[in-house]
């Protein structure tokens, strides 16, 4: 087991810390030394074996803690938020290090984290937990592409999925979404999803759009939304565009819970949008785009990438959730909310 607090023995060298468990099991000194040297090479700690933990960086101490677990040749590793105490830059480095080490060691690893980026980048399979209950299990791609409910949809994704309320209308085989005063035409859907949505004629549902499914609108068409730009963020490789949409935000218990957990200000913003009957949405544009705050623009919508949710049950509508069977998970990442035992 590896925890966010390294819990290393400050009076022992790196080699002694790694070998401590083997020593307690009365493994021969020669075998202990062989294993420690082998693990130190994998972890990049060979030059530090004679040093004390106090002279090491946070990332090096975390590798020592991992070495102490790896050296025992367990069948399963449990890593409980091991990177929480590291700064952002070091966390990125250690994510890659842990993934590399796991591949080299080849031991099944259960990795517990609140950080969705760690889950998406490191997990072969992801189990999203909420108050001790499993919300969804699958590969990172499956979790991202087909969120099972509003909780998963609002939590997975950075920036998060845009969610707002719409009213579905059906005219023969044509389905439209009333988005405030606008109409968003839905594309040709598979028969099962079309039938499911058609049953919601005249009812309000939650519509989800990922930021990358919104782009600059080159020519007017039925798959666009007019918005007012409120802020832009130039990131070099892309431009993040914040905009105000004339539609009510989704404010179900699951969405509010995620907002409150992310940041108290996020919940305040959501409450403000609810009062104004507006929704702040985010789009990913190319780096050369040039919308300015205050501009009235149109976002082109990738209508084939829309997500639909029932506002009462908060469950996804008409999505086929891939079965978990058949996964050969080497790294299972569990994302806890509140706690795993509450």
N, C-alpha and C positions, 0 to 999 in steps of 0.2 A: 504494500500500500504506500502511496505517495500523497502527501497533503500539501496545502498551500503554505503552511509553516514548516520550514525545513527540519526543525528538531534535530539538528546535528549536535554531536558532542564537541563543545568548543575546545576541550583539552586534548582531543585526539586529532591525529593527522587525517588527511583525506583517505589514505589507505586503511587506517584503523577504523574510520567510520564505515567505510564500505564493507570491511571484513567483520564488523562486530557481530552480525547475526550468525555468520559461519563459526565464529569463535565460540559463541554461546552454545552452538550445536556440537562443539568439540570436533570440528573438522580439522584435519592435520594441517600444520602450518604451511607445508609445501603446497598442498592443494589450495589453501586460502590464498597464498601469494599468486599462484597461477591464475586463479579466477579473478582476483583483483586486477592483475595486470591486463588480462583479457578484456574485462569490462571497462577499465580505464582507457584502453585504446579505442573502444567503440564510442565512448563518451567524450573523447578528447581531453582526458584528465591526466594523461601519463606524466606531464611535466609538473603536476601539482600534487602528486601523491604524498610528498613529504611536508606539504604545507598544512597549516591549521585553517579551519573554516573562516576565521576572522579576517584572513588576508585575501579571501576570494570575493568575486562579484556575486550579485544575486543569482544570475544565470548559472554560474559555476556551482554555487551551493545547491541549486535545484538539481543539477546533473549529479552531484554527489548523492543527494537523497534518492534519485532514481537508481544510481548504481547500487546503493544498499539494498534496493528491492530486486533489481535484476540479478544480482549475484547469487540469489537463492534459487534461481531457476523455477519460479512458480508457474503454475498452469494458467493463471489469470492475473493480470495487473489491475488494480483499482487506483486511478489517479483522481483525487478529489480537489478540483480547482487548483492545480499545482502552479498556475501562472498568475494568480490573483494579486500577489504581492510585487509583481514586476512592473516596470514602467512600460508604456505602450510600445516603444521601439524594441525593447528586449523581449516582450511577449511575442512579437512577430518572429523574431529570430528563434525563440524557443519553440514556437509551434512547429517550425520546419525541423528543428533538432529532434523533437519528440517523435514526429512522424518518421524521420529517418531512422531513429533508434528502434522504433517499433517494427519497421520493415526488416531491419537487420536481425533483431532478436526473434521476430516471428511469433510472439506470444499474444494471445487474445487480450485486448485491453479495454476496460470499461473506464471511460473518461467523463467525469461529472463537471459541468460548467454552466454558468449563466451567460457566457459569451457566445452568441450565435455564430460569430465568425469562426471561433475555434471549432464549433460543432460542424459547420459546413466545410471547412478546409481540412479537418483531420479525420472525420468519421467515415467509416465504410458504411455504417448504418447509424441512424439517429433515432433516439426515442425521446419525444417531447413530453415532458411531465408537467402537470399542473396540480398542485396540492396533493401530491402523491398518486395521482391518477394518470395513466397513460393516455395521451391525446392522439398521438400518431407515431407510427414506426415505419421506417423505410430508409432508402438511400437519401443522401442530401439532395440529389436532383429530384427525387419523387416528393420529398417534403416541400421543396420550393415550388415545384410545378403544380402539385395537386394538394394544397393544404386541405385538411379534412374539415376544419371549422374556422370560425372567425378568430379564435385564440391563436391558432397556428399561423393563420394568414397574416395577422397583425404583428406577430412576433418575429417570424422568419423573414429575413430580407433587410438589407441595409443599403440604401434607404428603404423604409418599410413600404408595404403595399398601400396604395391609395384606396380608401374605402369610403363610399357614400351611398346614400339611399336613392333608389330610382323606383319608378312605377312601370311595371311591364304591361304592354298592350299587344294584343294579337289581332291581326286582320288577315284571315285566311292562313296562309303559311308564312306570313310576314310577322316578325317579332320586332318590336321597338321598345326602347327604354326612354321614358320621360325623365330627363335629368334637369330638374328645375324647369325653366322655360324652354329648354332645348330638347331635341329628339335625337337619340343615337340609334341608328339602324343596326340590328344584329345580323351577322353573316349567316350563311347556310350552316346549320348545325347538324350533328348526327341525330338520327331519329329519336333515340332515347332522351337525349338532353332537350331536344326541341319539344317533345311531348311533355316533359317534366316542367319546362318553363311556361309552356302554353297554359298549363293548369293554374299558373299564377296570374293570369290575365286580370288586370284591374287591381292587383295587389302590389304592395311595396316590398322590395327585397334589397339586400345589400349587394352592390356591384364593386368588384375589386379590380384594379388595374395596376400592374407593376410600373415603376417609373420608366423602365426601359421599353415599355410598350406604348409610350407616348413620345412623339417626335415632332419636329417642325412640319407644319402643314404647308405643302407646296401648292396644292390645288384644292379647291373646295370639293368635298364629297360627303356622303352620308355618315362616314365614320370619323367625325371630328367633334371637338368640344371647344367652345369659345370661353376664354378665361381672361383674367386680368393679372399680369405679372406683378408680384409683390417683392421679389428678391431673387438675385442670381448669385451663384457661387462658382467662380472660375477655378477648376481644379487642374488645369493644364491639359489632361487627357480627355476631359469632358466638362460640360457646363451643366450644373444642376439649376433648374428653374423652378422656383416656388411660385405658385399662382393660386388665385382665389376663384373657385368654381361656384356657380349659383346652384347649389344642391345641399341638402342636409347631410351632415356627417353621420357616420354610424357610431352610436353611443351605447351599444349593448354592454353588459357587464364584463364580457371577455375583453372587448376593446379598451374599455376604461381601465381594467386591471393591468393590461400591458402598458398603457400610457403612464399610469401611476408608477409602475415599476421602473420604467425607463428614466423618468424625470418628472418631478412634481410640476414643472413648467409645462410639460407636454399635456398633462391632464387639464391644466388651466387653459391652454390654447384650445383643447378640444371642447371644453365647456363654453368658451367664448364663441367658437365657431357654431356651436349648437344654438346659442342665443341669437346669433346673427343669421342663422339658417344658411350658412356658407360653409364650404369645405376648402381647406388649404391642401392642394395636391402638389406633387413633386414630379418633375419630368427630367429625364437624362437626354441632353442634347449633345451634338458634336461640339468640339472645342471652338469652332469658328462661328457658331451661332451668336447672335447679338441682340436678343430681346432685352429691353430695359424695364426697370421697375415703373409701373404705371401704364405700360403698353397693353392694349387689348389685342390678343393674338388667338390663333386657333391651334390646338394640339391635334395632330393626326393620331388616331387610336388604332392600334393593332387589334381589331375586333375579334380575331381568332384566339387571342390570348386573354380574354376576359374571364373573371371568376364570379360565380353567383352563389349567394348564401341566403338561407332562410333567416329572417330577423328574429323569429320566435325561438326556434331550436338552435340557431347559430351554426347549423351544419351546412356543409357545401351542398349545392344542388347539382345533381346529374354528373358528378365526376366519378370516374372509376379509379378507386384507390388500389394501386398495385399491392398484391399479397406480399407479406414479409417472407414467405417460404422461399427457399432457394438462395437466400443471402449467405455468403460466406464471409461473415463479418470478422475482420481482424481488429477493428477498432469500433466499439460501440460508444457513442457519445450521448450521455443523458443530460437533458437540460432541465434543471429543477426550477420550480416556482414555489416560493415560500419554503417548503422543505419536502423531502421525499417521504417523510413519515407523518406529515400533518394529516 
